[in-house]
Amino acid sequence: MMTEFEGQVLADLSVLKSQMQQVMGIGQPGRLTQLERRVERHERSVQRMKGLFTAAGGLVTMVQVAVDYFRR
Protein backbone atom coordinates (compact mmCIF):
# COMPACT_ATOMS: atom_id res chain seq x y z
CA MET A 1 0.00 0.00 0.00
CA MET A 2 1.21 3.49 -0.87
CA THR A 3 0.80 6.53 1.24
CA GLU A 4 -0.72 9.70 -0.15
CA PHE A 5 2.73 11.29 -0.24
CA GLU A 6 4.19 8.41 -2.27
CA GLY A 7 1.29 8.60 -4.72
CA GLN A 8 1.82 12.33 -5.15
CA VAL A 9 5.56 11.83 -5.73
CA LEU A 10 4.89 9.16 -8.37
CA ALA A 11 2.32 11.39 -10.09
CA ASP A 12 4.76 14.30 -10.11
CA LEU A 13 7.51 12.07 -11.51
CA SER A 14 5.16 10.90 -14.25
CA VAL A 15 4.40 14.50 -15.22
CA LEU A 16 8.11 15.34 -15.14
CA LYS A 17 8.91 12.35 -17.35
CA SER A 18 6.34 13.38 -19.96
CA GLN A 19 7.62 16.97 -19.93
CA MET A 20 11.22 15.80 -20.40
CA GLN A 21 10.14 13.62 -23.32
CA GLN A 22 8.43 16.62 -24.88
CA VAL A 23 11.57 18.74 -24.47
CA MET A 24 14.00 16.10 -25.72
CA GLY A 25 11.72 14.51 -28.30
CA ILE A 26 10.50 10.96 -28.62
CA GLY A 27 12.06 9.84 -31.89
CA GLN A 28 11.21 13.26 -33.31
CA PRO A 29 13.05 16.55 -32.87
CA GLY A 30 12.00 17.94 -29.53
CA ARG A 31 11.74 21.53 -28.45
CA LEU A 32 15.41 21.59 -27.50
CA THR A 33 16.48 20.58 -31.01
CA GLN A 34 14.15 23.14 -32.54
CA LEU A 35 15.55 25.84 -30.26
CA GLU A 36 19.13 24.89 -31.19
CA ARG A 37 18.27 25.24 -34.89
CA ARG A 38 16.71 28.66 -34.32
CA VAL A 39 19.79 29.84 -32.40
CA GLU A 40 22.10 28.60 -35.18
CA ARG A 41 20.05 30.44 -37.83
CA HIS A 42 20.12 33.60 -35.74
CA GLU A 43 23.90 33.37 -35.25
CA ARG A 44 24.40 32.97 -39.01
CA SER A 45 22.23 36.02 -39.63
CA VAL A 46 24.20 38.05 -37.10
CA GLN A 47 27.50 37.04 -38.73
CA ARG A 48 26.17 38.01 -42.17
CA MET A 49 25.08 41.40 -40.87
CA LYS A 50 28.50 41.95 -39.26
CA GLY A 51 30.16 41.19 -42.59
CA LEU A 52 27.78 43.45 -44.46
CA PHE A 53 28.33 46.37 -42.10
CA THR A 54 32.10 45.85 -42.17
CA ALA A 55 32.11 45.89 -45.97
CA ALA A 56 29.85 48.95 -46.05
CA GLY A 57 32.08 50.71 -43.51
CA GLY A 58 35.16 49.96 -45.61
CA LEU A 59 33.43 51.25 -48.74
CA VAL A 60 32.32 54.46 -47.01
CA THR A 61 35.88 54.95 -45.73
CA MET A 62 37.34 54.53 -49.22
CA VAL A 63 34.80 56.98 -50.66
CA GLN A 64 35.64 59.50 -47.93
CA VAL A 65 39.37 59.15 -48.62
CA ALA A 66 38.74 59.65 -52.36
CA VAL A 67 36.60 62.73 -51.72
CA ASP A 68 39.27 64.21 -49.43
CA TYR A 69 41.99 63.43 -52.01
CA PHE A 70 40.17 65.16 -54.88
CA ARG A 71 39.25 68.22 -52.80
CA ARG A 72 42.89 69.21 -52.53
PDB file of N, CA, C and O in Angstrom, chain B, residues numbered from 101:
ATOM      1  N   MET B 101       0.838  -1.177   0.000  1.00  0.00           N
ATOM      2  CA  MET B 101       0.000   0.000   0.000  1.00  0.00           C
ATOM      3  C   MET B 101       0.886   1.244   0.000  1.00  0.00           C
ATOM      4  O   MET B 101       1.904   1.306   0.690  1.00  0.00           O
ATOM      5  N   MET B 102       0.473   2.225  -0.787  1.00  0.00           N
ATOM      6  CA  MET B 102       1.212   3.487  -0.872  1.00  0.00           C
ATOM      7  C   MET B 102       0.534   4.536  -0.019  1.00  0.00           C
ATOM      8  O   MET B 102      -0.686   4.556   0.145  1.00  0.00           O
ATOM      9  N   THR B 103       1.357   5.393   0.508  1.00  0.00           N
ATOM     10  CA  THR B 103       0.804   6.528   1.243  1.00  0.00           C
ATOM     11  C   THR B 103       0.413   7.606   0.241  1.00  0.00           C
ATOM     12  O   THR B 103       0.761   7.535  -0.938  1.00  0.00           O
ATOM     13  N   GLU B 104      -0.305   8.586   0.721  1.00  0.00           N
ATOM     14  CA  GLU B 104      -0.718   9.697  -0.150  1.00  0.00           C
ATOM     15  C   GLU B 104       0.496  10.450  -0.688  1.00  0.00           C
ATOM     16  O   GLU B 104       0.517  10.880  -1.841  1.00  0.00           O
ATOM     17  N   PHE B 105       1.501  10.600   0.166  1.00  0.00           N
ATOM     18  CA  PHE B 105       2.732  11.288  -0.239  1.00  0.00           C
ATOM     19  C   PHE B 105       3.433  10.531  -1.370  1.00  0.00           C
ATOM     20  O   PHE B 105       3.868  11.135  -2.350  1.00  0.00           O
ATOM     21  N   GLU B 106       3.540   9.210  -1.229  1.00  0.00           N
ATOM     22  CA  GLU B 106       4.186   8.411  -2.267  1.00  0.00           C
ATOM     23  C   GLU B 106       3.426   8.495  -3.580  1.00  0.00           C
ATOM     24  O   GLU B 106       4.034   8.582  -4.647  1.00  0.00           O
ATOM     25  N   GLY B 107       2.119   8.470  -3.511  1.00  0.00           N
ATOM     26  CA  GLY B 107       1.290   8.599  -4.716  1.00  0.00           C
ATOM     27  C   GLY B 107       1.501   9.938  -5.396  1.00  0.00           C
ATOM     28  O   GLY B 107       1.577  10.013  -6.622  1.00  0.00           O
ATOM     29  N   GLN B 108       1.597  11.003  -4.594  1.00  0.00           N
ATOM     30  CA  GLN B 108       1.816  12.334  -5.145  1.00  0.00           C
ATOM     31  C   GLN B 108       3.195  12.413  -5.798  1.00  0.00           C
ATOM     32  O   GLN B 108       3.337  13.006  -6.868  1.00  0.00           O
ATOM     33  N   VAL B 109       4.210  11.824  -5.168  1.00  0.00           N
ATOM     34  CA  VAL B 109       5.562  11.825  -5.732  1.00  0.00           C
ATOM     35  C   VAL B 109       5.579  11.085  -7.055  1.00  0.00           C
ATOM     36  O   VAL B 109       6.178  11.562  -8.018  1.00  0.00           O
ATOM     37  N   LEU B 110       4.934   9.928  -7.122  1.00  0.00           N
ATOM     38  CA  LEU B 110       4.894   9.164  -8.370  1.00  0.00           C
ATOM     39  C   LEU B 110       4.139   9.920  -9.463  1.00  0.00           C
ATOM     40  O   LEU B 110       4.536   9.878 -10.627  1.00  0.00           O
ATOM     41  N   ALA B 111       3.073  10.599  -9.106  1.00  0.00           N
ATOM     42  CA  ALA B 111       2.321  11.386 -10.089  1.00  0.00           C
ATOM     43  C   ALA B 111       3.185  12.535 -10.612  1.00  0.00           C
ATOM     44  O   ALA B 111       3.214  12.810 -11.812  1.00  0.00           O
ATOM     45  N   ASP B 112       3.884  13.197  -9.696  1.00  0.00           N
ATOM     46  CA  ASP B 112       4.761  14.300 -10.113  1.00  0.00           C
ATOM     47  C   ASP B 112       5.889  13.801 -11.005  1.00  0.00           C
ATOM     48  O   ASP B 112       6.250  14.462 -11.978  1.00  0.00           O
ATOM     49  N   LEU B 113       6.446  12.642 -10.681  1.00  0.00           N
ATOM     50  CA  LEU B 113       7.508  12.066 -11.513  1.00  0.00           C
ATOM     51  C   LEU B 113       6.986  11.698 -12.898  1.00  0.00           C
ATOM     52  O   LEU B 113       7.700  11.842 -13.891  1.00  0.00           O
ATOM     53  N   SER B 114       5.771  11.235 -12.966  1.00  0.00           N
ATOM     54  CA  SER B 114       5.164  10.900 -14.249  1.00  0.00           C
ATOM     55  C   SER B 114       5.003  12.153 -15.111  1.00  0.00           C
ATOM     56  O   SER B 114       5.298  12.134 -16.306  1.00  0.00           O
ATOM     57  N   VAL B 115       4.540  13.229 -14.502  1.00  0.00           N
ATOM     58  CA  VAL B 115       4.400  14.501 -15.222  1.00  0.00           C
ATOM     59  C   VAL B 115       5.768  14.996 -15.675  1.00  0.00           C
ATOM     60  O   VAL B 115       5.919  15.447 -16.810  1.00  0.00           O
ATOM     61  N   LEU B 116       6.757  14.917 -14.806  1.00  0.00           N
ATOM     62  CA  LEU B 116       8.115  15.345 -15.141  1.00  0.00           C
ATOM     63  C   LEU B 116       8.667  14.531 -16.296  1.00  0.00           C
ATOM     64  O   LEU B 116       9.304  15.079 -17.196  1.00  0.00           O
ATOM     65  N   LYS B 117       8.426  13.226 -16.278  1.00  0.00           N
ATOM     66  CA  LYS B 117       8.912  12.354 -17.353  1.00  0.00           C
ATOM     67  C   LYS B 117       8.285  12.747 -18.691  1.00  0.00           C
ATOM     68  O   LYS B 117       8.982  12.804 -19.704  1.00  0.00           O
ATOM     69  N   SER B 118       6.996  13.013 -18.705  1.00  0.00           N
ATOM     70  CA  SER B 118       6.338  13.384 -19.961  1.00  0.00           C
ATOM     71  C   SER B 118       6.827  14.749 -20.450  1.00  0.00           C
ATOM     72  O   SER B 118       6.961  14.963 -21.655  1.00  0.00           O
ATOM     73  N   GLN B 119       7.091  15.663 -19.529  1.00  0.00           N
ATOM     74  CA  GLN B 119       7.615  16.970 -19.929  1.00  0.00           C
ATOM     75  C   GLN B 119       9.024  16.854 -20.493  1.00  0.00           C
ATOM     76  O   GLN B 119       9.354  17.527 -21.470  1.00  0.00           O
ATOM     77  N   MET B 120       9.860  16.009 -19.890  1.00  0.00           N
ATOM     78  CA  MET B 120      11.219  15.797 -20.397  1.00  0.00           C
ATOM     79  C   MET B 120      11.192  15.157 -21.779  1.00  0.00           C
ATOM     80  O   MET B 120      12.004  15.502 -22.638  1.00  0.00           O
ATOM     81  N   GLN B 121      10.264  14.229 -21.999  1.00  0.00           N
ATOM     82  CA  GLN B 121      10.141  13.618 -23.321  1.00  0.00           C
ATOM     83  C   GLN B 121       9.724  14.651 -24.355  1.00  0.00           C
ATOM     84  O   GLN B 121      10.179  14.608 -25.498  1.00  0.00           O
ATOM     85  N   GLN B 122       8.864  15.576 -23.964  1.00  0.00           N
ATOM     86  CA  GLN B 122       8.434  16.623 -24.878  1.00  0.00           C
ATOM     87  C   GLN B 122       9.595  17.540 -25.221  1.00  0.00           C
ATOM     88  O   GLN B 122       9.732  17.957 -26.371  1.00  0.00           O
ATOM     89  N   VAL B 123      10.429  17.859 -24.246  1.00  0.00           N
ATOM     90  CA  VAL B 123      11.567  18.740 -24.469  1.00  0.00           C
ATOM     91  C   VAL B 123      12.619  18.048 -25.338  1.00  0.00           C
ATOM     92  O   VAL B 123      13.130  18.643 -26.287  1.00  0.00           O
ATOM     93  N   MET B 124      12.939  16.811 -25.020  1.00  0.00           N
ATOM     94  CA  MET B 124      14.003  16.101 -25.717  1.00  0.00           C
ATOM     95  C   MET B 124      13.522  15.465 -27.013  1.00  0.00           C
ATOM     96  O   MET B 124      14.322  15.271 -27.929  1.00  0.00           O
ATOM     97  N   GLY B 125      12.262  15.140 -27.114  1.00  0.00           N
ATOM     98  CA  GLY B 125      11.721  14.510 -28.304  1.00  0.00           C
ATOM     99  C   GLY B 125      11.682  13.005 -28.143  1.00  0.00           C
ATOM    100  O   GLY B 125      12.574  12.406 -27.542  1.00  0.00           O
ATOM    101  N   ILE B 126      10.653  12.409 -28.681  1.00  0.00           N
ATOM    102  CA  ILE B 126      10.498  10.957 -28.621  1.00  0.00           C
ATOM    103  C   ILE B 126      10.628  10.440 -30.050  1.00  0.00           C
ATOM    104  O   ILE B 126       9.625  10.188 -30.718  1.00  0.00           O
ATOM    105  N   GLY B 127      11.844  10.286 -30.508  1.00  0.00           N
ATOM    106  CA  GLY B 127      12.060   9.843 -31.886  1.00  0.00           C
ATOM    107  C   GLY B 127      11.885  10.968 -32.900  1.00  0.00           C
ATOM    108  O   GLY B 127      12.203  10.797 -34.077  1.00  0.00           O
ATOM    109  N   GLN B 128      11.397  12.077 -32.467  1.00  0.00           N
ATOM    110  CA  GLN B 128      11.211  13.257 -33.305  1.00  0.00           C
ATOM    111  C   GLN B 128      12.030  14.386 -32.686  1.00  0.00           C
ATOM    112  O   GLN B 128      12.372  14.332 -31.505  1.00  0.00           O
ATOM    113  N   PRO B 129      12.343  15.405 -33.479  1.00  0.00           N
ATOM    114  CA  PRO B 129      13.049  16.545 -32.875  1.00  0.00           C
ATOM    115  C   PRO B 129      12.179  17.191 -31.795  1.00  0.00           C
ATOM    116  O   PRO B 129      11.032  17.562 -32.044  1.00  0.00           O
ATOM    117  N   GLY B 130      12.731  17.314 -30.624  1.00  0.00           N
ATOM    118  CA  GLY B 130      12.001  17.943 -29.526  1.00  0.00           C
ATOM    119  C   GLY B 130      12.184  19.444 -29.549  1.00  0.00           C
ATOM    120  O   GLY B 130      12.794  20.005 -30.460  1.00  0.00           O
ATOM    121  N   ARG B 131      11.647  20.074 -28.539  1.00  0.00           N
ATOM    122  CA  ARG B 131      11.737  21.535 -28.448  1.00  0.00           C
ATOM    123  C   ARG B 131      13.185  21.994 -28.347  1.00  0.00           C
ATOM    124  O   ARG B 131      13.548  23.039 -28.886  1.00  0.00           O
ATOM    125  N   LEU B 132      14.005  21.220 -27.661  1.00  0.00           N
ATOM    126  CA  LEU B 132      15.408  21.591 -27.498  1.00  0.00           C
ATOM    127  C   LEU B 132      16.121  21.621 -28.846  1.00  0.00           C
ATOM    128  O   LEU B 132      16.884  22.546 -29.124  1.00  0.00           O
ATOM    129  N   THR B 133      15.878  20.624 -29.676  1.00  0.00           N
ATOM    130  CA  THR B 133      16.481  20.578 -31.012  1.00  0.00           C
ATOM    131  C   THR B 133      15.987  21.741 -31.861  1.00  0.00           C
ATOM    132  O   THR B 133      16.770  22.367 -32.575  1.00  0.00           O
ATOM    133  N   GLN B 134      14.708  22.029 -31.786  1.00  0.00           N
ATOM    134  CA  GLN B 134      14.152  23.145 -32.542  1.00  0.00           C
ATOM    135  C   GLN B 134      14.761  24.463 -32.089  1.00  0.00           C
ATOM    136  O   GLN B 134      15.058  25.326 -32.914  1.00  0.00           O
ATOM    137  N   LEU B 135      14.948  24.622 -30.793  1.00  0.00           N
ATOM    138  CA  LEU B 135      15.547  25.836 -30.257  1.00  0.00           C
ATOM    139  C   LEU B 135      17.001  25.967 -30.713  1.00  0.00           C
ATOM    140  O   LEU B 135      17.444  27.062 -31.056  1.00  0.00           O
ATOM    141  N   GLU B 136      17.744  24.858 -30.717  1.00  0.00           N
ATOM    142  CA  GLU B 136      19.130  24.887 -31.188  1.00  0.00           C
ATOM    143  C   GLU B 136      19.199  25.332 -32.643  1.00  0.00           C
ATOM    144  O   GLU B 136      20.075  26.115 -33.011  1.00  0.00           O
ATOM    145  N   ARG B 137      18.291  24.844 -33.465  1.00  0.00           N
ATOM    146  CA  ARG B 137      18.273  25.237 -34.886  1.00  0.00           C
ATOM    147  C   ARG B 137      17.984  26.733 -35.036  1.00  0.00           C
ATOM    148  O   ARG B 137      18.610  27.416 -35.846  1.00  0.00           O
ATOM    149  N   ARG B 138      17.036  27.231 -34.252  1.00  0.00           N
ATOM    150  CA  ARG B 138      16.714  28.661 -34.323  1.00  0.00           C
ATOM    151  C   ARG B 138      17.903  29.511 -33.903  1.00  0.00           C
ATOM    152  O   ARG B 138      18.172  30.542 -34.520  1.00  0.00           O
ATOM    153  N   VAL B 139      18.619  29.097 -32.864  1.00  0.00           N
ATOM    154  CA  VAL B 139      19.793  29.841 -32.398  1.00  0.00           C
ATOM    155  C   VAL B 139      20.874  29.831 -33.472  1.00  0.00           C
ATOM    156  O   VAL B 139      21.501  30.860 -33.720  1.00  0.00           O
ATOM    157  N   GLU B 140      21.104  28.685 -34.114  1.00  0.00           N
ATOM    158  CA  GLU B 140      22.105  28.597 -35.179  1.00  0.00           C
ATOM    159  C   GLU B 140      21.753  29.523 -36.343  1.00  0.00           C
ATOM    160  O   GLU B 140      22.624  30.211 -36.875  1.00  0.00           O
ATOM    161  N   ARG B 141      20.476  29.541 -36.740  1.00  0.00           N
ATOM    162  CA  ARG B 141      20.050  30.437 -37.830  1.00  0.00           C
ATOM    163  C   ARG B 141      20.268  31.893 -37.442  1.00  0.00           C
ATOM    164  O   ARG B 141      20.720  32.698 -38.256  1.00  0.00           O
ATOM    165  N   HIS B 142      19.948  32.224 -36.209  1.00  0.00           N
ATOM    166  CA  HIS B 142      20.124  33.596 -35.736  1.00  0.00           C
ATOM    167  C   HIS B 142      21.601  33.980 -35.740  1.00  0.00           C
ATOM    168  O   HIS B 142      21.956  35.081 -36.160  1.00  0.00           O
ATOM    169  N   GLU B 143      22.461  33.076 -35.274  1.00  0.00           N
ATOM    170  CA  GLU B 143      23.895  33.367 -35.247  1.00  0.00           C
ATOM    171  C   GLU B 143      24.437  33.571 -36.658  1.00  0.00           C
ATOM    172  O   GLU B 143      25.276  34.445 -36.878  1.00  0.00           O
ATOM    173  N   ARG B 144      23.966  32.771 -37.616  1.00  0.00           N
ATOM    174  CA  ARG B 144      24.400  32.965 -39.011  1.00  0.00           C
ATOM    175  C   ARG B 144      23.954  34.327 -39.524  1.00  0.00           C
ATOM    176  O   ARG B 144      24.713  35.017 -40.204  1.00  0.00           O
ATOM    177  N   SER B 145      22.734  34.711 -39.204  1.00  0.00           N
ATOM    178  CA  SER B 145      22.233  36.018 -39.635  1.00  0.00           C
ATOM    179  C   SER B 145      23.053  37.150 -39.026  1.00  0.00           C
ATOM    180  O   SER B 145      23.361  38.129 -39.706  1.00  0.00           O
ATOM    181  N   VAL B 146      23.404  37.025 -37.762  1.00  0.00           N
ATOM    182  CA  VAL B 146      24.204  38.054 -37.099  1.00  0.00           C
ATOM    183  C   VAL B 146      25.575  38.155 -37.757  1.00  0.00           C
ATOM    184  O   VAL B 146      26.077  39.258 -37.976  1.00  0.00           O
ATOM    185  N   GLN B 147      26.184  37.018 -38.072  1.00  0.00           N
ATOM    186  CA  GLN B 147      27.498  37.037 -38.727  1.00  0.00           C
ATOM    187  C   GLN B 147      27.416  37.674 -40.113  1.00  0.00           C
ATOM    188  O   GLN B 147      28.315  38.416 -40.510  1.00  0.00           O
ATOM    189  N   ARG B 148      26.346  37.387 -40.847  1.00  0.00           N
ATOM    190  CA  ARG B 148      26.167  38.012 -42.172  1.00  0.00           C
ATOM    191  C   ARG B 148      26.040  39.527 -42.040  1.00  0.00           C
ATOM    192  O   ARG B 148      26.633  40.280 -42.812  1.00  0.00           O
ATOM    193  N   MET B 149      25.265  39.961 -41.058  1.00  0.00           N
ATOM    194  CA  MET B 149      25.082  41.396 -40.867  1.00  0.00           C
ATOM    195  C   MET B 149      26.393  42.058 -40.463  1.00  0.00           C
ATOM    196  O   MET B 149      26.682  43.167 -40.913  1.00  0.00           O
ATOM    197  N   LYS B 150      27.193  41.402 -39.624  1.00  0.00           N
ATOM    198  CA  LYS B 150      28.496  41.951 -39.258  1.00  0.00           C
ATOM    199  C   LYS B 150      29.363  42.122 -40.495  1.00  0.00           C
ATOM    200  O   LYS B 150      30.007  43.157 -40.665  1.00  0.00           O
ATOM    201  N   GLY B 151      29.386  41.116 -41.360  1.00  0.00           N
ATOM    202  CA  GLY B 151      30.161  41.187 -42.589  1.00  0.00           C
ATOM    203  C   GLY B 151      29.668  42.292 -43.498  1.00  0.00           C
ATOM    204  O   GLY B 151      30.466  43.019 -44.091  1.00  0.00           O
ATOM    205  N   LEU B 152      28.361  42.421 -43.611  1.00  0.00           N
ATOM    206  CA  LEU B 152      27.780  43.455 -44.461  1.00  0.00           C
ATOM    207  C   LEU B 152      28.143  44.846 -43.955  1.00  0.00           C
ATOM    208  O   LEU B 152      28.538  45.710 -44.738  1.00  0.00           O
ATOM    209  N   PHE B 153      28.011  45.064 -42.652  1.00  0.00           N
ATOM    210  CA  PHE B 153      28.335  46.373 -42.097  1.00  0.00           C
ATOM    211  C   PHE B 153      29.825  46.670 -42.184  1.00  0.00           C
ATOM    212  O   PHE B 153      30.215  47.821 -42.384  1.00  0.00           O
ATOM    213  N   THR B 154      30.661  45.647 -42.038  1.00  0.00           N
ATOM    214  CA  THR B 154      32.099  45.849 -42.168  1.00  0.00           C
ATOM    215  C   THR B 154      32.448  46.251 -43.600  1.00  0.00           C
ATOM    216  O   THR B 154      33.233  47.173 -43.820  1.00  0.00           O
ATOM    217  N   ALA B 155      31.861  45.555 -44.566  1.00  0.00           N
ATOM    218  CA  ALA B 155      32.111  45.887 -45.965  1.00  0.00           C
ATOM    219  C   ALA B 155      31.595  47.288 -46.289  1.00  0.00           C
ATOM    220  O   ALA B 155      32.269  48.055 -46.979  1.00  0.00           O
ATOM    221  N   ALA B 156      30.407  47.622 -45.796  1.00  0.00           N
ATOM    222  CA  ALA B 156      29.850  48.952 -46.051  1.00  0.00           C
ATOM    223  C   ALA B 156      30.713  50.024 -45.395  1.00  0.00           C
ATOM    224  O   ALA B 156      30.931  51.085 -45.979  1.00  0.00           O
ATOM    225  N   GLY B 157      31.204  49.759 -44.196  1.00  0.00           N
ATOM    226  CA  GLY B 157      32.076  50.715 -43.511  1.00  0.00           C
ATOM    227  C   GLY B 157      33.369  50.924 -44.281  1.00  0.00           C
ATOM    228  O   GLY B 157      33.841  52.054 -44.406  1.00  0.00           O
ATOM    229  N   GLY B 158      33.944  49.847 -44.797  1.00  0.00           N
ATOM    230  CA  GLY B 158      35.158  49.961 -45.610  1.00  0.00           C
ATOM    231  C   GLY B 158      34.908  50.753 -46.871  1.00  0.00           C
ATOM    232  O   GLY B 158      35.739  51.571 -47.265  1.00  0.00           O
ATOM    233  N   LEU B 159      33.770  50.521 -47.514  1.00  0.00           N
ATOM    234  CA  LEU B 159      33.427  51.247 -48.737  1.00  0.00           C
ATOM    235  C   LEU B 159      33.242  52.734 -48.449  1.00  0.00           C
ATOM    236  O   LEU B 159      33.741  53.577 -49.194  1.00  0.00           O
ATOM    237  N   VAL B 160      32.530  53.058 -47.377  1.00  0.00           N
ATOM    238  CA  VAL B 160      32.321  54.462 -47.015  1.00  0.00           C
ATOM    239  C   VAL B 160      33.663  55.124 -46.704  1.00  0.00           C
ATOM    240  O   VAL B 160      33.877  56.282 -47.064  1.00  0.00           O
ATOM    241  N   THR B 161      34.559  54.407 -46.044  1.00  0.00           N
ATOM    242  CA  THR B 161      35.875  54.955 -45.729  1.00  0.00           C
ATOM    243  C   THR B 161      36.659  55.245 -47.006  1.00  0.00           C
ATOM    244  O   THR B 161      37.289  56.296 -47.126  1.00  0.00           O
ATOM    245  N   MET B 162      36.622  54.318 -47.955  1.00  0.00           N
ATOM    246  CA  MET B 162      37.335  54.532 -49.218  1.00  0.00           C
ATOM    247  C   MET B 162      36.751  55.710 -49.992  1.00  0.00           C
ATOM    248  O   MET B 162      37.495  56.488 -50.589  1.00  0.00           O
ATOM    249  N   VAL B 163      35.435  55.848 -49.986  1.00  0.00           N
ATOM    250  CA  VAL B 163      34.797  56.982 -50.663  1.00  0.00           C
ATOM    251  C   VAL B 163      35.213  58.285 -49.989  1.00  0.00           C
ATOM    252  O   VAL B 163      35.500  59.270 -50.669  1.00  0.00           O
ATOM    253  N   GLN B 164      35.246  58.297 -48.667  1.00  0.00           N
ATOM    254  CA  GLN B 164      35.640  59.497 -47.933  1.00  0.00           C
ATOM    255  C   GLN B 164      37.088  59.869 -48.236  1.00  0.00           C
ATOM    256  O   GLN B 164      37.399  61.046 -48.415  1.00  0.00           O
ATOM    257  N   VAL B 165      37.966  58.884 -48.294  1.00  0.00           N
ATOM    258  CA  VAL B 165      39.369  59.145 -48.623  1.00  0.00           C
ATOM    259  C   VAL B 165      39.473  59.713 -50.035  1.00  0.00           C
ATOM    260  O   VAL B 165      40.235  60.651 -50.269  1.00  0.00           O
ATOM    261  N   ALA B 166      38.709  59.152 -50.983  1.00  0.00           N
ATOM    262  CA  ALA B 166      38.743  59.648 -52.358  1.00  0.00           C
ATOM    263  C   ALA B 166      38.224  61.081 -52.427  1.00  0.00           C
ATOM    264  O   ALA B 166      38.802  61.914 -53.125  1.00  0.00           O
ATOM    265  N   VAL B 167      37.145  61.377 -51.714  1.00  0.00           N
ATOM    266  CA  VAL B 167      36.599  62.734 -51.716  1.00  0.00           C
ATOM    267  C   VAL B 167      37.627  63.710 -51.141  1.00  0.00           C
ATOM    268  O   VAL B 167      37.829  64.786 -51.705  1.00  0.00           O
ATOM    269  N   ASP B 168      38.280  63.358 -50.030  1.00  0.00           N
ATOM    270  CA  ASP B 168      39.275  64.207 -49.429  1.00  0.00           C
ATOM    271  C   ASP B 168      40.475  64.395 -50.368  1.00  0.00           C
ATOM    272  O   ASP B 168      41.047  65.483 -50.419  1.00  0.00           O
ATOM    273  N   TYR B 169      40.854  63.369 -51.097  1.00  0.00           N
ATOM    274  CA  TYR B 169      41.985  63.429 -52.009  1.00  0.00           C
ATOM    275  C   TYR B 169      41.695  64.404 -53.165  1.00  0.00           C
ATOM    276  O   TYR B 169      42.544  65.215 -53.533  1.00  0.00           O
ATOM    277  N   PHE B 170      40.483  64.306 -53.726  1.00  0.00           N
ATOM    278  CA  PHE B 170      40.168  65.162 -54.885  1.00  0.00           C
ATOM    279  C   PHE B 170      39.796  66.592 -54.496  1.00  0.00           C
ATOM    280  O   PHE B 170      39.748  67.467 -55.361  1.00  0.00           O
ATOM    281  N   ARG B 171      39.536  66.842 -53.232  1.00  0.00           N
ATOM    282  CA  ARG B 171      39.247  68.217 -52.797  1.00  0.00           C
ATOM    283  C   ARG B 171      40.508  69.071 -52.806  1.00  0.00           C
ATOM    284  O   ARG B 171      40.428  70.287 -52.979  1.00  0.00           O
ATOM    285  N   ARG B 172      41.643  68.465 -52.627  1.00  0.00           N
ATOM    286  CA  ARG B 172      42.895  69.207 -52.533  1.00  0.00           C
ATOM    287  C   ARG B 172      43.311  69.745 -53.842  1.00  0.00           C
ATOM    288  O   ARG B 172      44.349  70.398 -53.939  1.00  0.00           O
TER     289      ARG B 172
END
